[in-house]
Amino acid sequence: MKYFCYILSNKNRTLLYVGYTDNLERRIIQHKIGNGANFTKKYSVFDLLYFEIYDESAFARQREKQLKNWHKEWKWNLIKETNPKLKTLDIK
């Protein structure tokens, strides 16, 4: 099984949300229909900008905690390393 640590943003790219899951496609859909976190529902944060893949849940969860403690600028720099145009990623 694969696990994911991911970063979402809103349409205007002003907010970031960090999460982890064992099914990235399903989790993004949950965020889009309002069944994700309250924060993502309230601020329409569901554009996938970045993700990492792990073989163990503990590592994905640990990375999520690490990224949540990062400064916003550091997260943006991480995203821009692989997604410089900040395009919404297609996970299919």
Summary of the structure (lengths in Angstrom):
residues: 92
radius of gyration: 12.2
end to end distance: 17.0
largest distance: 33.4
contacts: 246
relative contact order: 0.24
helix: 41%
strand: 23%
